[in-house]
């Protein structure tokens, strides 16, 4: 394959005991800190539901503890079939909550007249790889076969999967599973939004590949370190079993062959994010430009901030869409993450505006190029 990166196995190594102890302490401590906050939010919202929540929260017998959240366009008749976007929340495979994306999901469903279904999954370290993928697999298949959901089942190719951060990894991994690829309503596109797509590269190496705005922009954009750097190693320890091949394409979609991915792949990067480089590298390779060479930075001519390439292969249309959102950090499009990272008014307004712009552009690509509605 043109531009196929090195596929020699890289096995997950056992960290030293004291390192494991540090990771366990930080991860379980973080989860214990967040759990009561999530419970309190759920209790408050059960008594006073916020505007913009899901139209339906539904469970299936295959995973009764993992509800899906369904968002409908406000003017859509109940039985009218709709193009459908499945979303997968982030959180380093360990934390996060699908509720965190309600505002994004509601805005997409309303603004772009689509059915949006938020999927759920079990979290590490209690449930390491591949549990999350298996959870998403059965929930996706159950949703696709649920006649109560107005998924467009008459026109193949009007389903897509999108994930944020760890969810971007899971979206591209899920799309490679045989039960998903072979389904009559197999997703025509998978989209990663600031996804961690290459788990074979240590976080410390990723951090040096991003551009920096130290002292040039207000925090968190002008920070001295990447916001993910302090947690990424602990997330990897929790999610990745010892002995796992970190270059398995389902583990690291950066290494996936074009033929195992959906016909269309979208990749959105945040410029001030240590994960942007691997997203750009995947998009470049799928577009036929080859994988990044050793030491090659993110900037490469006019393709830095975006490109869109299409092709026809044996009668099958396909393509790749790359967008790099300038001067934003990881999680810029999520109001809950923005609240945790600081509330500089200029940064907040910049993130909100760029969120609308990138979502509108990806929606245009999905509707006009992928779904052709």
N, C-alpha and C positions, 0 to 999 in steps of 0.2 A: 504494500500500500504506500502511496506517495506520502512522504513525510512521517511514516510510522516511527514513533519514538522507541528507544531501547526497551525490550520487554523481558530482559533477564530478571529472574525473581529477586525480590528484596524481602527477606523474611523478617517479621516482627521479632525483635529481640527482648529477652527478659531484662528489665532494668534492675539495678542494684536494689537491695532490700530497703535501704534508707530512702532511696528515691521513690520506691513504691509507697512507702509509708507517707512521704510528703504528698504525693499525688492523691492517695486515698483520703488523707486528712483534708486537703483543700477541696476535693470534689464532694465528699459526703458533708463537709461543713457548708459548702455553698448550697447544696440541695436542701439541707436542713434549714438554712436561712430563708430560702425562697418558698419552701412548702407552706408555712403559715400565711405568707403574703398572697399566694395563689388561693388558698382556702378563703381568706378574708375577702378577696375580690369576688370569688364565685358566690359567696354568701351575700355580699352587698348587691351584686347584679341579679341574683335570684329574687331579691326583694324589690329592686328598682332597676329593671332591665334598661341598659343604655340604648340610645338611638344607634342604629347601624349594626345591631347584632344579627345573628343568623335567623332566617325564616324558619329553620327546622334544625333540631339536634336529634340525631337518629343513631341507634345502635343495631348491630347485626349479631346473630348467634355465633358467628365465627370469632368475633372479638367483642363480647358484650361490655368489656371494661374500656373500650376505645371508641367513643362516639365520633361520628362525622358531623360536620357543621355545614349546612346548606344555605347558599345565598342566591336568591332569585332576583331578576330585574323587577322593579316595582310594577311595571305595566304589563308583565307577561301573563297571558292566560294560563291557568294551572297545567293544562295538557299540551301546550304548544312546545314542540321540540326545540331545543337550544344547543348551540355549540357549547362545549363544556370544558372548563379549566379546573383540574384538580391541583390543589396547592398543598405543600408540605412545609411545616414550620421548621425553623432552625433551633440552635441551642447546643451546638457541639456534640450532638447525639446523646447528651446527658441531661440538659436542662431545657428550658423553654416550654411553652404551652401553646396549643393551637389557638387559644383565645387571643394571643398576642397579635395575630394577623387579621382579626375581625375587621378592623377599619380598612385595611388594604383590600380584603376580599369583598367587602360591601361596596367600596368605591368602584372596583373593577366590574362587578356584576351590574351595578346601576349605570355607570358611565358607558359601558360597552355592550350592554344587552346580552350578557352571557350568564350561563349557570356556573357558579363557582362552588366547588365542594372541597372543604378542608379535611384532609386525612390526618389520622393520628397514629402514633407508634410508641412502643415501649422504649424506655430510656436505659442507657448504660449508667453505671457499671453493673447494675443488677441484670441488665439484659444487653450483653455485648453483641457485636456483629455475629450472625446475620439476622438477629431477631427483628430489628426494626424493618428490614426489607421484607421479611415474611409477613409481618403485620400489615404493612402497606399493600403488599401483593393481594392478600385475601380481602382487605377492605376495598381496594380498587375493583376487584372482580365482583364483589358483592354489590357495589354501587352500580357498576355497569349493567348488571342483570336485574336491578331493582326497577320494576315498572312504575313505581310511584315517583321516580325522579324523571323530569322531562329532558333526559339526554336525547340528542338527535341520533336515533338508531336507524333512520332511513337513509342517511347519507354517510357512508364510511369516511373516516378521516377528519371528523369534527370534534375530536377529543385531544387535549394536550395536558401535560403535567408540568408544573412549575414548582421549584423549591427555593427556599432562602437559606443561604449559608450551608449548614449540614444538610438541610433539606434539598439543596441543589445537588449535592452528592447523591442523596437518596433518590431524587427524581431521575437522574441519569442512570443510576444502578437499577432501579425498578423497571425502567423502560427496556432493559436488556434481558429480563427474565423471560424464559420461554413461554410461560403461561400468559404473559402480557403481550409479547411480540406476536404470538399466534392467535390472539383474540380477534374476533370479528370487528370489535371497536377499539383495536389497538391504537394507542396515542400516535397521532401524526407528528407531534412535536414534543420535545422535552426542553425545558428552559431552566437554566441555572442562574440565580441571582446572587452575586458574590459568593459562589459556592466553593467549598474546599474539595477540589477535584483531583489532587495528587497527594495522597497520604504517605507516599514513599519518601517525600522530602521533609527533613526535620523543620519544625517551625522557625528555628533560628536562621536557617538558610533562606527561608521565604521572606523574613523581615528585611533583609538587606536588598531585596529586589524592588521594593516599592519606592516611589518618590517621597520626599519629605518636605513639609512646609513649616519647619521649626521656627517659631517666632514671626512667621509671615501671616498666619491666620490664628484666630482665637481658638481656644481649646473646645472640642477635642481634636480639631483638624490640625492644629499646630503643635500637637504633643510631641514629646521627645521619644516616645515608644509607641508601638502599635498596640491598640487596645486588646487584640487577641493574643499577643505574645505571652502574657502571663498565664493564660489558661490553656493554650493550645496543647501543650505537652500532657497536661492532666486529662484533657478530653481524649487525646489519642490513647493514653494508658487505659482509660476506662472502656473505650469502645473496641479496641483492636486486640484480639487474643494473641498470645505468644505463638509464633510459628506461622501466622497468617502471611500469605504473599501480598505485600502491600502494593504490588503492581498488577494484581488481579483487576481486570477492567470493571468488575462490579464493586470492588473496594475503592479503586481510584479510576473514575471514568475518563481521566486524562488519557488512559491507555486503551480505551475502547476502539475497536475497529468500526469504521463507518457503517458497515453492513449490520452490526448488532444494535446500533442506535436507531431511533426513529428516523424517518426520512428527513425531518427538519430538526435542527438543534439551535436553540437560542442561548446566548451567554451574555450576561450583564455583569460588568465589573464596577467596583468602586475604586476610583483612582488612588485614594490614600488608604489602601487596604493591602496587606501582605498576600492576600489570595488572588489579587487581580492578575498577576503574571501567569498563573497556571490556567486561568480561564481564557486569557488571550492566546496562550499556546495551543489549547485545544481547538479554539475557533480557527486559528491560523491553519492548523493541520487539516481540519475537516474542509477548509476552503481550498486546500491544495497548495498552501504556501510553505508547508513543512513545519516541523516542530522547532521551537527556539533553540538556537545553539548555546553551548555552554558560555555563560557570562553575558549573554545578550539581554539587554534591557527591554523595558516595555515599549519605549518609543521606537516606532519604525514608520516614518513617513506619514502619509495620509491615512493609513489604517489605524492610527493610534486610538482615535475616539469612536470609530465605527466602520463597519463594512457589512455588506449583505451580498451573498453569493448564492446563485441557484444552479441547478444542474438537472439533466435528464439521464437516467441510467436504466437501460432495459425497460423503457416505458414508464419508469417510476420517477416522479418529480421529487426533488429534495433541495436542501439548501441549509445554509448556516447564517445566523445573524449575530453580530458582535456589537455591543454598546459599552463604552467606558464612560461612566458618569464622572465628570471632572470635579476635583476638589471636594470630594465627599469621603466619609469613612464608612467602614463596615456597619451595616444596620441603619444607614441614614434614612431609609424609607419607612422605618417603624417608629411610631411615636413613643412607644414604651421604652425602646432602647435609647432614643434621643433623651428622654427624661432622666435616665440613669447616667448618661454620659455628660450631662451638663446642659444648661439652658442659655447659651449665648443667643440673643435674639436674631442677630444676623445669620448665624449658622443655622438656626431653626428655620428661618424663612427660606434660606437658600436650599436646604434639604427638602422642604415641602414643595417648592417650585420644581426642583429637578426630579422629584418623585413623580409628579404629574406628567412631566415631559417624557421621562423614560417609559412610564407605563403606557402612555398614549402611543408612543412609537412601537413598543412591543405588541400592543393590542392591534395596531394597524397591520403589522407583519403577520400576526396570527390570523386575522380576519381576511385580509386581502391575498396573502401568499399561501398560508398553510391551509386554512379552512375554506377559503374562496367563497365567503358569504357576502 
